[in-house]
Amino acid sequence: MKLVWSMILLCAGLLGQAAVVPAQAGEGAAIIPCSIYGTDDRLDYYEADKVMQKLAGSTAAMFKDSAIPYDEAAKTYKLKPLSLKDKQNLKPGEKFGDQTAGSFCSAALVGDDLMLTSGHCLKPDSRGGPCERVKFVFGYAVTAANGQSTAFPAADVYSCKEIVAQMVQDDVSSFACKGDTCKDGKVGPLGADFALVRLDRKVAGRYPLAVSRRPLTAGTKVTAIGYPSGLPVKIAGNGKVRKVTSDGYFVSDVDTFGGGSGGPVFNNVTFKIEGVLARGGVDYMYGTATPVADPMNPYEYESGQTNVYGQEEGRGEDVTFSSVFERLIPQTEMEKALEKMNQTGSQRKPQVTPAIYTPGTGGSIQPAIYYAPATSGPEPISI
């Protein structure tokens, strides 16, 4: 896979594990062993590279409390092992068809106890769940081939304590809330859709992600991470921004499904969250003569299959801009580390300047400035 220097060294900054070896005069450039799967869509956790695994580790699946009852003896929350194929009545051979499916929305950690998701995933939206009955589960992932995620340690399961802010503007709902105070608006046209949730305690062992605070342009390469159709976490790369609207969202072509709502969409260069998934096109089609799209009861029809569009076709997936909510989110240590890296690069002008961030160290940044040989340009390196 081809990677440019800046991507390789940013990987090192996010991983907090790689050693950066200074290149002496006349020596070849040091190579950081990491890769980004820019063209492979919907990867399982174990298939993704370490950078994407790091980012995915700071996302959570949202479950109804009744879907994961607590087992006091085992000190775990247990999910009924219902497969995607059985839940959605899909034809044999559908991708991920044999994996468990149980969550209903996705979320990202953006503060010590602060989660970012879609507004329609929670009440007062009619499609959402009440705060007091929603669980946020970290570690819902397939970590090895043929593995299944059906039990979660209590330490990885958090409750919704309060909704800090919430906004939905689409063809079903229109309201904005701050705390317990909500204001209704006119339903339609399509617009922003997000929520910030305070958890019952600070999240342990995972780091809050970085949110973009700069304008986004069409053509930007993006990756979505979430829990589509209630499946264990998926990393969907090979996406780009199709269109930037003036209504609080942009349109992308990342591969996402219902249940991925609220999942973060990352900039492939900065690894910052550019937005959260709000809504998208048809997921599954049923029947043969006159196919039915995403029915409420899929077992009323012939077995279905994934609805596939060409890369440039279909309505696309709507993603709420980070600019809509970024002022409500304090800078995270990861964001500060990335900003410091960029500032150092502009002041000293080295070819590349990674900053290694180690979660759980109180925000310490280990300087690791790397200079490529003076005669070397930012050419792609094969790894």
C-alpha positions as CSV (number, residue, x, y, z in Angstrom):
1,M,0.0,0.0,0.0
2,K,1.3,3.5,-0.9
3,L,1.5,6.1,1.9
4,V,3.0,9.6,1.9
5,W,5.4,10.6,4.6
6,S,2.9,12.9,6.4
7,M,0.4,10.0,6.7
8,I,3.0,7.6,8.0
9,L,4.2,10.1,10.7
10,L,0.7,11.1,11.7
11,C,0.1,7.4,12.3
12,A,3.0,7.4,14.7
13,G,1.6,10.3,16.5
14,L,-1.8,8.6,17.0
15,L,-0.4,5.2,17.9
16,G,1.9,6.5,20.7
17,Q,3.9,3.3,20.2
18,A,6.2,3.7,17.3
19,A,9.8,4.8,17.7
20,V,10.9,7.6,15.3
21,V,14.5,7.2,14.3
22,P,16.3,10.4,13.2
23,A,17.9,10.2,9.8
24,Q,21.5,11.3,9.7
25,A,23.0,13.0,6.7
26,G,23.3,10.5,3.8
27,E,21.1,7.9,5.4
28,G,17.8,6.7,4.1
29,A,14.5,7.9,5.7
30,A,13.0,6.0,8.7
31,I,9.8,4.2,8.0
32,I,7.0,3.9,10.5
33,P,5.1,0.5,10.1
34,C,1.5,1.5,9.7
35,S,-1.0,1.6,6.9
36,I,-4.4,3.0,6.0
37,Y,-6.9,1.0,3.9
38,G,-8.2,3.8,1.8
39,T,-10.0,1.5,-0.7
40,D,-11.2,-1.4,1.6
41,D,-14.8,-0.8,2.8
42,R,-16.4,-2.1,6.0
43,L,-13.6,-3.8,7.7
44,D,-13.9,-5.6,11.0
45,Y,-11.8,-4.4,13.9
46,Y,-9.2,-7.1,13.6
47,E,-8.8,-6.4,9.8
48,A,-8.1,-2.7,10.3
49,D,-4.7,-1.1,10.9
50,K,-3.6,0.0,14.4
51,V,-4.5,3.6,13.9
52,M,-8.1,2.8,12.9
53,Q,-8.3,0.3,15.8
54,K,-7.2,3.1,18.1
55,L,-10.0,5.4,16.8
56,A,-12.6,2.6,16.8
57,G,-11.7,1.8,20.5
58,S,-13.0,5.3,21.4
59,T,-16.4,4.6,19.8
60,A,-19.3,2.9,21.5
61,A,-22.5,1.0,20.4
62,M,-25.8,2.2,21.9
63,F,-28.0,-0.5,23.3
64,K,-31.4,-0.5,24.9
65,D,-30.9,-1.7,28.5
66,S,-33.3,-4.6,27.8
67,A,-31.1,-5.8,25.0
68,I,-28.1,-6.5,27.2
69,P,-29.3,-7.7,30.6
70,Y,-26.8,-7.8,33.4
71,D,-25.5,-11.2,34.7
72,E,-24.6,-10.6,38.3
73,A,-22.7,-13.8,38.7
74,A,-20.5,-13.2,35.7
75,K,-20.3,-9.4,36.2
76,T,-21.1,-9.0,32.5
77,Y,-23.8,-7.7,30.2
78,K,-24.9,-10.4,27.8
79,L,-26.3,-9.9,24.3
80,K,-28.6,-12.4,22.8
81,P,-26.6,-14.0,19.9
82,L,-29.0,-13.1,17.2
83,S,-27.3,-12.9,13.8
84,L,-27.8,-10.1,11.2
85,K,-29.1,-12.7,8.7
86,D,-31.8,-13.9,11.1
87,K,-32.7,-10.4,12.4
88,Q,-33.0,-8.9,8.9
89,N,-34.2,-12.0,7.0
90,L,-31.3,-11.8,4.6
91,K,-30.2,-14.3,1.9
92,P,-27.3,-16.6,2.7
93,G,-23.9,-15.2,1.9
94,E,-24.6,-11.6,2.8
95,K,-21.5,-9.9,4.2
96,F,-21.4,-10.1,8.0
97,G,-24.6,-12.1,7.9
98,D,-23.5,-14.5,10.6
99,Q,-22.4,-11.8,13.1
100,T,-24.4,-10.7,16.1
101,A,-26.7,-7.7,15.6
102,G,-28.1,-5.9,18.6
103,S,-27.3,-2.2,19.0
104,F,-29.4,0.6,17.6
105,C,-27.0,3.6,17.2
106,S,-23.4,4.6,17.4
107,A,-21.4,7.2,19.4
108,A,-17.9,8.6,19.9
109,L,-16.0,9.7,23.0
110,V,-15.2,13.4,22.8
111,G,-14.6,14.1,26.5
112,D,-13.8,12.3,29.7
113,D,-17.5,11.5,30.1
114,L,-19.0,13.1,27.0
115,M,-20.4,11.1,24.0
116,L,-21.2,12.5,20.6
117,T,-24.1,10.8,18.6
118,S,-27.1,11.6,16.5
119,G,-30.0,13.5,18.0
120,H,-32.6,11.1,16.6
121,C,-31.0,8.3,18.6
122,L,-32.5,9.7,21.8
123,K,-35.9,11.1,23.1
124,P,-37.6,13.5,22.7
125,D,-37.2,12.3,19.1
126,S,-39.8,9.6,18.4
127,R,-37.2,7.3,16.9
128,G,-34.8,7.4,19.9
129,G,-34.6,5.9,23.3
130,P,-35.0,7.5,26.7
131,C,-31.7,8.6,28.3
132,E,-32.2,6.5,31.4
133,R,-32.6,3.3,29.4
134,V,-29.7,3.7,27.0
135,K,-26.4,1.9,27.5
136,F,-23.1,2.9,25.8
137,V,-20.9,-0.1,25.2
138,F,-17.2,0.0,24.3
139,G,-15.4,-3.0,22.9
140,Y,-18.3,-4.4,20.8
141,A,-15.9,-5.7,18.1
142,V,-14.8,-8.8,16.3
143,T,-11.1,-9.0,17.4
144,A,-10.3,-12.2,15.6
145,A,-11.5,-14.1,12.6
146,N,-14.8,-15.9,13.3
147,G,-15.1,-14.2,16.7
148,Q,-18.3,-13.0,18.2
149,S,-19.1,-10.2,20.6
150,T,-21.9,-11.3,22.9
151,A,-20.7,-10.5,26.5
152,F,-19.3,-7.2,27.8
153,P,-17.5,-6.6,31.1
154,A,-19.3,-4.1,33.4
155,A,-16.3,-1.8,33.1
156,D,-17.0,-1.3,29.4
157,V,-20.7,-0.4,29.8
158,Y,-21.9,3.1,30.7
159,S,-25.3,4.7,31.3
160,C,-26.7,7.9,29.9
161,K,-26.7,10.4,32.8
162,E,-28.1,13.4,30.9
163,I,-28.4,14.9,27.5
164,V,-26.3,18.0,27.4
165,A,-27.4,19.3,24.0
166,Q,-29.5,17.9,21.2
167,M,-30.7,19.0,17.7
168,V,-32.7,17.3,15.0
169,Q,-33.8,18.9,11.7
170,D,-35.2,16.5,9.1
171,D,-38.5,15.3,7.5
172,V,-39.5,13.6,10.8
173,S,-38.5,15.9,13.6
174,S,-37.4,19.4,14.2
175,F,-36.3,20.5,17.7
176,A,-33.3,21.8,19.6
177,C,-32.5,21.1,23.3
178,K,-30.1,22.4,25.9
179,G,-30.4,20.3,29.0
180,D,-34.1,19.8,29.8
181,T,-35.2,22.9,27.8
182,C,-36.4,22.1,24.2
183,K,-37.8,24.2,21.5
184,D,-39.7,22.8,18.6
185,G,-39.4,24.0,15.0
186,K,-40.9,23.3,11.6
187,V,-40.3,19.8,10.3
188,G,-38.1,19.8,7.1
189,P,-36.0,20.6,5.2
190,L,-33.1,18.3,6.0
191,G,-30.5,19.8,8.4
192,A,-28.3,19.0,11.3
193,D,-28.7,16.1,13.7
194,F,-26.6,15.5,16.7
195,A,-26.6,15.0,20.5
196,L,-24.0,15.3,23.3
197,V,-24.6,12.9,26.2
198,R,-23.0,12.9,29.7
199,L,-22.3,9.4,31.0
200,D,-22.7,8.2,34.5
201,R,-18.9,8.2,35.0
202,K,-15.6,9.0,33.3
203,V,-14.5,6.5,30.7
204,A,-11.5,4.5,31.7
205,G,-8.8,3.2,29.4
206,R,-9.8,5.1,26.3
207,Y,-9.0,8.5,25.0
208,P,-11.4,11.3,23.8
209,L,-11.2,11.9,20.1
210,A,-10.3,15.1,18.3
211,V,-13.0,17.2,16.6
212,S,-12.3,19.3,13.5
213,R,-12.8,23.0,13.9
214,R,-12.0,24.0,10.4
215,P,-14.1,24.3,7.2
216,L,-14.6,21.2,5.0
217,T,-14.4,21.0,1.3
218,A,-15.9,18.7,-1.3
219,G,-13.6,15.9,-2.3
220,T,-12.1,15.4,1.1
221,K,-11.4,11.7,1.8
222,V,-13.2,10.3,4.9
223,T,-13.7,7.2,6.9
224,A,-16.8,6.2,8.9
225,I,-16.6,4.1,12.1
226,G,-19.8,2.8,13.6
227,Y,-22.1,-0.1,14.3
228,P,-24.2,-0.5,11.1
229,S,-27.3,-2.6,11.4
230,G,-26.4,-3.3,15.1
231,L,-23.2,-5.2,14.1
232,P,-19.9,-5.1,15.9
233,V,-17.9,-2.0,15.0
234,K,-17.0,-1.6,11.3
235,I,-14.4,0.7,9.7
236,A,-15.6,2.0,6.3
237,G,-13.0,3.8,4.3
238,N,-12.8,4.7,0.6
239,G,-15.3,7.5,1.2
240,K,-15.2,11.1,0.2
241,V,-17.3,14.3,0.6
242,R,-19.6,14.6,-2.3
243,K,-21.3,17.8,-1.5
244,V,-21.1,20.5,1.2
245,T,-24.4,22.1,2.1
246,S,-25.3,25.3,3.9
247,D,-27.8,23.5,6.1
248,G,-25.5,22.0,8.7
249,Y,-24.5,18.8,6.9
250,F,-22.4,17.3,4.1
251,V,-23.1,14.4,1.8
252,S,-20.6,11.5,1.6
253,D,-20.4,8.1,-0.1
254,V,-19.1,6.1,2.9
255,D,-20.7,2.6,3.3
256,T,-23.0,2.9,6.2
257,F,-26.3,1.4,7.4
258,G,-29.1,2.1,9.9
259,G,-27.5,1.7,13.3
260,G,-24.5,3.6,12.2
261,S,-26.3,6.8,13.0
262,G,-24.2,8.9,15.4
263,G,-21.0,7.2,14.3
264,P,-18.0,9.6,13.7
265,V,-16.8,10.4,10.2
266,F,-13.1,11.1,10.2
267,N,-10.9,13.1,7.9
268,N,-8.4,10.6,6.4
269,V,-5.5,13.1,6.7
270,T,-6.0,14.8,10.0
271,F,-7.9,11.9,11.8
272,K,-10.2,14.5,13.3
273,I,-14.0,14.0,13.4
274,E,-15.5,16.0,10.6
275,G,-19.1,15.1,11.6
276,V,-21.5,12.4,12.7
277,L,-23.7,10.2,10.5
278,A,-27.3,11.5,10.4
279,R,-29.2,9.6,7.7
280,G,-28.7,7.8,4.4
281,G,-30.1,5.7,1.6
282,V,-31.8,2.3,1.5
283,D,-30.0,-0.5,3.3
284,Y,-31.8,-3.7,2.2
285,M,-34.1,-4.7,-0.6
286,Y,-36.7,-7.5,-0.3
287,G,-38.7,-9.5,-2.9
288,T,-38.1,-9.9,-6.6
289,A,-40.9,-8.5,-8.8
290,T,-41.5,-5.3,-6.9
291,P,-38.7,-5.0,-4.3
292,V,-39.5,-3.5,-0.9
293,A,-37.0,-1.2,0.8
294,D,-36.2,-1.7,4.5
295,P,-39.7,-3.0,5.7
296,M,-40.7,-2.8,9.3
297,N,-41.2,-6.6,9.3
298,P,-38.7,-8.2,6.9
299,Y,-40.2,-11.6,7.4
300,E,-43.3,-10.6,5.5
301,Y,-41.3,-10.7,2.3
302,E,-38.8,-13.0,0.5
303,S,-35.3,-12.9,2.0
304,G,-33.5,-9.6,1.3
305,Q,-30.1,-8.5,0.3
306,T,-27.9,-5.4,0.7
307,N,-28.8,-2.5,-1.6
308,V,-25.7,-1.7,-3.6
309,Y,-25.1,1.6,-5.5
310,G,-22.2,2.6,-7.7
311,Q,-19.6,4.8,-5.9
312,E,-21.0,7.9,-7.4
313,E,-24.7,6.8,-7.4
314,G,-27.6,6.9,-4.9
315,R,-28.5,9.8,-2.6
316,G,-25.4,9.5,-0.4
317,E,-25.1,9.6,3.4
318,D,-25.8,12.8,5.3
319,V,-23.3,13.8,7.9
320,T,-23.8,16.6,10.4
321,F,-20.9,19.1,10.3
322,S,-18.6,19.3,13.3
323,S,-19.0,23.1,13.0
324,V,-22.6,22.7,14.3
325,F,-21.4,21.2,17.7
326,E,-17.7,21.9,18.1
327,R,-18.1,24.9,20.3
328,L,-19.8,22.7,22.9
329,I,-16.9,20.3,23.1
330,P,-13.7,21.3,24.9
331,Q,-10.3,20.6,23.2
332,T,-9.2,17.0,24.0
333,E,-5.6,16.0,24.7
334,M,-5.5,14.3,21.3
335,E,-6.6,17.5,19.6
336,K,-4.0,19.5,21.4
337,A,-1.3,17.1,20.5
338,L,-2.3,17.2,16.8
339,E,-2.4,21.0,16.9
340,K,1.0,21.2,18.6
341,M,2.4,19.0,15.9
342,N,1.1,21.3,13.2
343,Q,2.3,24.4,14.9
344,T,5.8,22.9,15.4
345,G,5.9,22.1,11.8
346,S,5.0,25.6,10.7
347,Q,7.6,27.2,13.0
348,R,10.6,25.0,12.5
349,K,9.7,23.8,9.0
350,P,11.0,20.2,9.3
351,Q,9.8,17.9,6.6
352,V,7.7,16.0,9.1
353,T,7.0,16.5,12.8
354,P,5.1,13.8,14.7
355,A,4.0,14.3,18.3
356,I,3.6,11.0,20.1
357,Y,0.5,11.0,22.4
358,T,0.2,8.3,25.0
359,P,-3.3,7.9,26.6
360,G,-3.4,7.8,30.3
361,T,-0.2,9.8,30.9
362,G,-2.0,13.0,31.9
363,G,-1.6,14.5,28.4
364,S,2.1,14.3,28.2
365,I,3.6,14.7,24.7
366,Q,6.9,13.0,23.9
367,P,8.6,15.2,21.3
368,A,9.8,13.1,18.3
369,I,10.7,15.5,15.5
370,Y,11.8,13.7,12.4
371,Y,13.8,15.2,9.5
372,A,13.9,13.4,6.2
373,P,17.1,13.8,4.2
374,A,17.4,17.2,2.7
375,T,17.4,15.8,-0.8
376,S,14.3,13.7,-0.3
377,G,10.8,14.9,-1.2
378,P,7.5,13.6,0.2
379,E,7.5,10.6,-2.1
380,P,5.2,7.7,-1.5
381,I,6.8,4.8,0.4
382,S,5.8,1.2,-0.1
383,I,5.2,-0.8,3.0
